[in-house]
Amino acid sequence: MHAGSVMAAGDGKGTMTAQHHLYDAIVIGAGIQGCFTAYHLAKHKKRVLLLEQFLLPHSRGSSHGQSRIIRRAYPEDFYTQMMDECYRMWAQLEKETGTQLHRQTGLLLLGRKENQELKTIQATLSRHGVKHQCLQPEQLKQRFPNIRLATGEIGLLDESGGILYADKALRVLQDVIRQEGGIVRDGEKVLEIKPGQLVMVKTPAGSYQAKSLIITAGPWANRLLQPWGLSLPTQTLRINVCYWREKVPGCYDVAQAFPCFLSLEKNLGSHHVYGLPSREYPGLMKVCYHHGNKADPEERDCPAALSDILDVQILRSFVSEHLPDLESEPAIMERCMYTNTPDEHFVLDRHPKYDNIIIGAGFSGHGFKLSPVVGKILYELSMKLTPSYDLTPFRISRFSN
């Protein structure tokens, strides 16, 4: 802990009273983006406070659960370019903490040969020298016999694709932040933010001051921003995370070299379907619809609505048609939140009025893998350093064009 770090008096029952203390930066929200932001700040010896409204670990936001897909396969050059550094940073974090956070399985993209998105992704991979294979129907059947293809469907295998162990990543990041002298305080909901040359953040435990503030609050970001007249055009969605039982144990198992997959065809619904090989729950494969239904983040655990039921019906049809060795009824359903922007690109920018308030938001269900670089960018913005990447695709001003 840094000299002069926050002193707190407790009553022995977990209630804390925080004294005023000046930090270099306060980060609000301890999901993966906030954790990597605080990690970069702490690594650069900045006095950082990471605030989380829920007790850690929790499953109320967008970063919980055991697994996420990692990939270089994107239509956009800027994401594929950012992923180079992300892979290096994930590997560095593994080395630093002695914890495996990543498993390479490959990512199989499925689509008809005329699918424009598939063509664009292949071109992006080629431009960036990413190892990939184009698999014709017969090659696909031979290599992955447990996938049933639609007529005219081909495969594109991003060999660098794989699985990130999400819950482990959050845990080790929070450990490193503390080891580097950062403060992590959970169960502290932000009640008030006062902008100024020094930003004041008030929680039930007291008040904190910082030279800069970074908001990585996921679906709660707009609630923090609206008092100062800024509302991002984001939509919070409740996602059904579904796990499907293998008819024959092991047939979709990561140990059998079954890949992650992403179906680019939208004939069943208007969004992609993706899946990860069985590992989290033995004998269960994660297959999800990359979309959800509008929901207030405080109502995440409300009973399923008709729209939830329709999403699961889309998945049932997909599983029956494409993954014949899975049962066609989900064995487990969990919930997650997406915070989507209209173009599904992130917001990484300064507040238009207060240049020491930085916003990381709108990760649209694909931000976890990119969090090492997102955290680096938010650190750079908060310290008024030149960003490492062109932030044009991520500016707030794009929504007013």
N, C-alpha and C positions, 0 to 999 in steps of 0.2 A: 504494500500500500504506500502511496506517495505521502511524504511528510505533509501534514496539514490536511490530510484527507478528511472527508466528512466524519464528524463524531456524532454518535447517536446514543440517546439514552432510552432504555427499554424498561417496561414494567414487569418483565419476566413472562408476559403472556403474548409476546410477539408484536406488540404495538411499539412503534419507534417514533421518536421525535428527532427530526433532522435539523441540525443547525445550518445557517447560511454558510455556503462555501463556494468558492469560485473554481469552476472547471474550465478547461479549454473547450470541451464539447460535451453536450448532453445528447444522447441518442434515445429516442422514444420508440419502443417496440423491439422486443428481443426475439423476433423471428430470425430467419437465416440472414436477411439483408442487414438488419440492425446488428446482429452478432458479428458479421464480417466487417461492418463499418467500425464498430467498437474495437475489433481485433486490430485493424490497420492503425487506428488512433493509438491504441495501447502499445503496439509494436514500435511506433514512432515517438514513444515516451510522452504522449500527451495525457493530461489529466482528463479522464473520460468517465462519465457516469452513464450506464445503460439502465433505463427504466422499463419495467414490464408490468402491465396492469394485473396480470394473472400470476398465480403461483407457478413456478417452473418445476417440471415440464408441464405443458398443458396442450390441449387439443382444440383450442377455440379458434385458431387462425388458419394460416396457410402453410406452415412449415413443419407440422407434426407428422407422425407416421414413420414407417421404417424405410421407405424407399422412394426414390425419384429417378427418372431417366436422365442420363447425361449423353450429349450428342454434339457433333459438329454439323449435322445435317440441318441446314436452314436455307430458306430461299434467299435471305438477306445476307450480303457479304459482311455487314458490320457485326452480326452475331457470330458468324463462323470465325471471323478474325478475333473477336473477343474471347472465343472459346479456347484458342491456343494458350493464352495466358491463364485462363481458368483451369485447364488441365494441369498446368505447371503448379498453380497455387494449391489445388486439391492434393497433388502429390507431395508438395512441401508440408502441408498440414498433417498428412499421414506420417511423414518422416518425423516431424517435430513432436507428434503426440504418441507415436508408436501404435496407431490405431488404423485398421483398414477401413477406409471410407468409400472405396470405389471398387467395382468389379467389372471388368470388360467382358461384355457378352455379344457385342455388335448390336446395331439397331437396324431392323429390317423395315424399310418403307414399302408399302404395298399400294399399287395403283395401276390403272390401265396405261398402256404404253403411250397413249396420246394425252395423258394427264399433264397439264401445263405445270402444275406445282412440282410434280415429280421431275420433269425436265429441268425446271429452274434449279431445284436442289442439286441435281446431278452436275449441272454446269457450275454451281457455286463450289461444290466439293472438288471438281476438276481444277478450277481456277486457283484454289488454295492448296492444292497438292495433298488433299485428304484421301487416304486409302479407301477405296470403295469398289464394290462389285455390282454389275448389272446382271441380274439372274432372270433368265427366260423361264417360262412356265415349267418345262421339263426339269431344268436345273433346280428350281424351287421345290418341286415335288420330291425330287431325289434327296435334297439336303434337309428339308423340313417337312417330312411326310404328314405331320400332325396339323398342317395348315391346309385348308381346302380353298383353292383360289376361285374367284369369279372368272367368267370367260374373258379372255383378253388381258388378264391381270399379270403384271410382272413385278419383280422385286428389285430394290436398290438397297444394298447392304453397306451402311456406314460402319466400317470395321472398328472405329474408335468408340462407338456407342457402348452404353452399359448402364450400370446401376450405381446410384449414390445411396449410402446408408444415412438417411436424413436425421434420424434421432441421435445417432452417434455423433454426427457433424455438429449439431447444436450443443451437445454436451461438452465435446472437447473444445469448441470455440469459447464457451463460457469459462471453462477451466483456464485456458490460455489468457483470456482477458484479465482474470483475477491474478494469475501468476505474474502478469506484466504490470500489475499495479492499478488496473482499472477496477471500478466498482460496479457490481451488478446488483440491482435491487428489484426484487419481484414483489408482486402483491401491492404495487403502488400505482394506482390509477391517476393519471394527470387530470387535475381539476381546473387548472388555469395556466395560460402562458401569457406573459407580458413581454412583447417585443421591445427592443431597444439596443443600445450599444452593448449592454449586457442583457441577455435574455433571462427572464425569471420563470422558473417552472415550479408550480405548486402542486403538491400531492397531499394525501391525508397525513403523511409523516412530517411535512414541513415544506420549506422552500429551498430551491437550488438555483444557483446562477451560473451562467456560462457565457463565454465569448461567442460561441456558436451553438446552434441547435440543429439536429438532424432528425427529421420525422420519417420513421419507417414503420408506420403503424397499421399497414395493411388495410383491411376494410374499415378501420376507424380513422384513417387519415383525414377525410373530409370533416369529420366532427372536430378535429383539432384546428383545421384551417379556416373553417367558416366564420368564426368570430372576427377574423381580420379580412373578411370580404372575398376570400378565395375559395372557389368550389371547383374541384377538378371534375371533368365529365366522365367519372368512373362509375362502374356498375358493380355492385357486390352480388356475387352468385354463390348459392349453396350447391356443392357438388356431391354426387353420390359416388363413393369409392367402393367398388364391388369386387368381391373375391369369389371365384368359381372353382368348384371341386373337380379334380381330375378323376375321370372314370377309371383309369389305370394309374396308380401312383407313380410319379416320376416322369410321365410322358411330356410334360411341359416344364421340367425342372431345370434350374440354372446349371446344375451339375451335369446335365445331359447336353450342354451347349445350346440350349434353346435361347434365342435372342429376345431382347425387347422388340416390340413392333409398333408401328404407327401406320394406320390405314388412312390413305389420303382420299379415298372414295367417299362420297357423301350421299350415296343412294338411299341409305336407310334413314339418315337424319341430315341436318345441315352442318354438322361439325365432325371432326375426326374422332376415331376410336383408337385407343392405345392400350398396350398391355406390357406387363413385366413377367418374366418367368417365375414359377413358384419358388419361394424361399421364405417370405415373411411368416406365413402360416403354412406348415407342412401340408403338401397335397393340394394347395389352393393357388390359383393363378389370379393376378390382379389384372382385370380388364375394365376400362372406364371410358366414359363418354367425355370428351374434352369440352364440356360446357355444363351449364347448370341452370338454376332458376333463381330469379331475383329474390333476395332475402336480406333482411336486416341482420347484421352480424350478431346482434343480441338474441336473435330468434333462430339461431343455427340448429338447435335441437328440437324445433317444433315438429309435430307429426308430418309425414310425407304429404305433399300436395299432389293434385292430379298431374301437374307438369313433371314432378319427380317420377311418378309411376310411368309416364310416357317415355322418359329418358331410359329407365330400366328396361322397358319393352324394346327399345332400339337395341340395347345391349344384348337382350335375350336373342333377338333375331340375328345379330352379328355372330354371337357365339354359336348358335345352331348352324349357321351357314358356313362359317370359316374355321371354327375350332371344334371339330366333331368329337374330340376326346375329352371335352369338358361337359359337366352337367349343365343343362340349360336354365337353371334357376340359381341365382346368387346364394352362396352359403353364408356370407357375411357382408353387411353393408355398413360403411362408416361415412362420416361427413367431413368435408373440407370446404374452405372458402376461397374463391377467386375474387380478385379485384381487377376488373377488366377496363382498359381504355378502349375508345372506339376503334383504333388501329391495332390494338393488342401489342403496341410497343410501350416501353416503360416511361415513367416520368423520373428524370434525374436532372434536377435544376434547382436554382435559387428561387426563393419567394420573390415575386416581381417587385415588392415594396421593401422587403427587409433582406438585405443581401447576406446576413449572417444566419438566416434560416434556410436550411437545405431540405429538399423533399425527394424521397425515394418512394415511388408508389406505382400502382397499376401494373403489377408484374404478370397479370393475365394468365396465370397457370403455367408459365414456362420460365420463371425467373430463378428457380432454386439452383440450377447448374451454373448460372452466370453470377451467382452471389459473390464469389471472390473478387471479381472485377468491379461489380456494382459497389461493393464496400470500399474498394480502392478509390473509385470515382467520387463517392460521397465524402470520403476522407479528404480528397484533394479539394473539392468544392468548399468544404467547411474550413479548410486551412488557407483558402484563397490561392491555391497552387494551380498551375496550368493543367487542365485535365489531360489524362493520357490518351483519351479517345475523342473523336469528333462527336459532340453531344447533340448535333442538329436533330437526329431522329427522336430525341428524348426531351426536347424543350417543351415547356408549358405553352409557349406562344403558338405552337403548331395547331392547337385546337381553335384558335381564333382566325385562322387563315380561311 
